[in-house]
């Protein structure tokens, strides 16, 4: 499944389905659970498309130092040690 099919036109109010993936993501808050490779990649893609990613991981920050450094370098907010509402 590509990211374009994951975000449906009906979710954005675009009845004709003519919005690009970038338009669907731009300025939206995007919650990402997990800071593994796929979580970092999703956060980077959302950020690149103008979204507002927030990454959450249940593990302690000491176990995720390399991943958190990468998110910090990109100014992508995150939390560790559990998931808030």
Buried (B, 14 or more C-beta within 10 A) or exposed (E): EEEEEEBEEEEBEBEEEEBEBEBBBBEBEBEBEBBEEEBBEBBBBBBEBEBBBBBBBEBEBEEBEEBBEBBEEEEBEBBBEEEEE
